[in-house]
């Protein structure tokens, strides 16, 4: 891949050639040399053991990158500017890193505010429905009726009633996070083995002890599944909300890049979003594995 990028000349399309082609080729050659050194000198060591499960991907990834480079920069078979080569992402990082970085920070702040709010309210609601018969009778039917409605469907109402576009976006993300956490928490609390309560009552446990020390710990596996689902739903709602009213963020950046036909910037933003979402879900499951070490491996990511 590195040799192809360096020594196969680009096909000039429009008024200029693709920048950072030589830098990309040199970087790819350096990575290839490092991997070859590891494979030859430390193939049976700790580094080699860690890389061995990804061996097929280490072969497939350069081939896919080479195909991408051929179809765009080298042969121009895919129309420009709709399809940009790999080195265009380096160009975006070099020229527009401040705007893209600021948009990422805005999205993280908005996602954190909405997700944490929705998850907390959903958790409390789920525990309440699962423990209280009255809440189960009155609140559970409302949750089943209104919960499946997509948060993005309430976008016009949210922007009408909210005092600002940012508050509306936080509300929509919180709403998207609320439903899966509430449902899975309720399911976990309602499914706790009754014998656990009987054993706790025999030693004089109060109602609060039963909720905080029996019901909630037993329901935590279900709660983490709800958090996983909520994070994915909140990310989808985040992009929609930022495209409609928020003045900064990755969703706004995507719309701005599309408006200016800066498709390389759009692909860079999509890559950042993929890395961000995957990283947050991985972090969530790391916390889950530490909190529930006795159930590690039940749900994989």
N, C-alpha and C positions, 0 to 999 in steps of 0.2 A: 504493500500500500504506500509506504513512504517513497520507494523508488518510482512508482507510477506517478505520484503527485509531483515529485521533483523533476523528472526527466521527460514526461509526456507534456508537451506544451498545451496550454489552455486554448480553447476555441473562443476568440474574442467575440462577444455579443454586445451590440450597442456601441457605446462610446469608450468603454474601458475594459480592462482585464480584471479578473478576480484578484483582490489583494490577499496578502498573507499566504500565498500558495507555498512559497519556499519555506516559510516558518512552520506550516503544517507538516510538510514533508520531513523536515528535520526533526520535529517533535515525534512523529510516528516512527522514524528510524531509531531514535533514542529509546522509545518504548520497546520496540522490537528487539533491540540489542540487550536491554535490561532483562526482558523475558527469556531471551536465549541464554543469557549468562546464568539466570536462576535455574533454568531447565538443565543446563550442562553441569553446573558446579554444585547446586544445592537441590537437585531434584528429589532427593530422599530426605532432605531436612525439613525443618518446621515450615519454612516458606513454601517449599515444594508441596508439602502435604496440604497446605491451605489453598494452593492454586490448582491442585489436581482436580477437584470437583468442577472447576470452571474451565477445564481443558478444552472441551468442545466449543465453548463460547469464545475462547481465545483464538480459535481458528475461524469461527463463523463471523465474528465481529469485524476483523480486517477485510474479509471478503465482501461483507455488506457495505462497509465504508468504501471499498474500491469500486463496487457497483454504483454507489451513490456518486462518487467522484467522476466516474466515466459518463454516466447519463447526464450530468450537469456541466461540470467545468470542461471536461475533455472533448466530449462529442456534442454537447448541447442538444441532446435528443428531447429533453424535457424543457418546455418553454420557460424562458426567463421573462420577468422576474418572479414568476409564480413558484419556481423551484430553484433553490439556491444550493451551492455545493457546501461541503463541510467547512471550508475555510471562511465562508461568510459569517459563521457563528463567531469565529475569532475576531473578525472585523467589527461585529456588533459589540462584543465585549470590550474592544479597544476604543471604539468611537462613542458608544452610548452606555457605558457601564454605570454612570451616575444616575441616569434616568431609570434604567432597568433595576439597579440596586434599590433606589428610592421606592419604586413601585413594589418591589418584593417586600420591603419593610412595611409599607402601608398595608399590603395584603396580609402579612403576618399579624399585624396589630388588629385589623378588622376580624380576621379569622379567630384569633385568640379571644377577643371580646365576645363574639357571637357564640363560638363553640363552648366556651366555659360557662356562659350564662345559660345556654340551652341545656347543656349536660347537667348542670346543678339543678335546674328546675325539673328536668326530666327525671333525674335520680330521686329527688324528694317526692315527686308525684308518683313514681313507680312504687316506692316503698309505701307511700300512703295508701295507694289502691290495693297493693298486695296484702297489707296488714289490716286495714280497716274494712269491715263489711259495708259500712255506710258509703265510704268513698268508692268501694268496688261497685256498689249498686248505682250510684249517681254519676260518678266521674268516668268509670270505665266505658259505658256506652258512648259518651261524648268523645272519648279518646279514639274509639274504634271508628266513629263516624267522621270526625274532622281530621284525625291524624294522617290518614293516607293522602290528603289533599297536598299536592306539591307546593312547597313554600314559594316557588317562583310564580305560581298562579295568583298569589296575593300581592304581587309586585305593585300594581296600580294603587291598591288600598293602602299598602304600607307607605308609599311615597306621598299619598294624600294626607294621611293622619299623622305621620311622624313629623317632628319639628325640623328635621334636617335629613338630607339624603344619607348621611352617615348613620344616623339613628335608625333609619328604615333598613339599611343594609344589615346592621347588627341584629335587628329584629328578625329579618328573614333567615339569616344564618342560624340564629338561636332557635327559630321555629323548625328548621330542617334538622337540627341536632336533637331537639326535644323529643320527637316522636319515637325514634328507635331506642333511645336510652330509657324512656318511660316504659315502653312496652317490654323490653327485655328485663328491666329491673323488676317490674311487676311480675313477670313470668318467673323470675328467679326467686323472689320472696314467696310467691304463692306455691311454688313447688318444693319448698323446704320440707324435709321429713318431719312429721309431727312428733316423732319420738325425741327429737332434739329439744323441743320445747318442754316435753314432759320431764326429761332428765333435768333441765335447768330449773323447772318449777319445784322439783323435789328438794333442791338446795336453797329454796327461797328467792329465786330470781324475780325481779320486778318486771313490769311491762316494758320499761325503757331498756332494761338489760336484755330482754328477749329480742327487742328490735335491733339494738346496737351491737350486741355481742353474739347473737345467734342468727337472726334472719339476714342481716346485711352481709356478714362474712360468708354465709352459705350461698348467697346470691351473687357474689362477686364474679364468678366465671361468666354468668349471663350478662352482668353489667359491662364487663370488658368487651363482650361481643357487640353490645349496643353502642359502646363508645367507638368501636371500629367502624360500624355502619354509619354512625353519626358523623364521623370525621370525613368519610367519603361524600355523604350528602351535603355537608356544610361546604366542602370544597367546590362542588358543582354550583351551589347557590351563590358562593362568593363570586365566581366569575360572572354569573348573570347579573348580580347586584352591582358589581363594579362597571359593567358595560352600560347600565341604564342610568345611573345617577352619581356615583362616586367619582371624584375628580382626580383620583390617583389609585394605583394598584395594578396588578397584572392584568385584570380584565380590562381596565381602561387602557393599558399599554397595548393590548391586543387590538382593541378597536382603533386606537391611534395609528398603529402600524398598518392595519388594513386600509385605513383611510388614505394614507400616504403611499400605498402600494409598496411598503417596506417589508416584504415577505420574509426576508432574512431576520429582521427584528421580531417578527411574529413567531418564527420557528424558535428563536432564542428564548422568547417568553414561554412558549409551550414546553421547552426543555427544562426551564427553571421551575415551572409549575409541576412537571412530572417528578423532578428530583425533590422538590419541597414536599409534595404529597406523600411520596414513597418514604422520605426520611421521617416525616411526622408519624406515619403509621408504624414504621419500624421502631421508633422511639416509644410509641404507645405499647407495642408488644414486648419491648424490653422491660418496661415497667410492669406489665402483666406477668412476665415470666419471673420477675423478682418477687412480686406480691403473692403469686400463686405458684410457687416452685413445686408444690406437690401435684400440680395439674399441668406441668409443662408439656407441650407437644400436642395438647388436645386440639387447639386451633393454630395452624401454621401460617406464616407469612413469608 
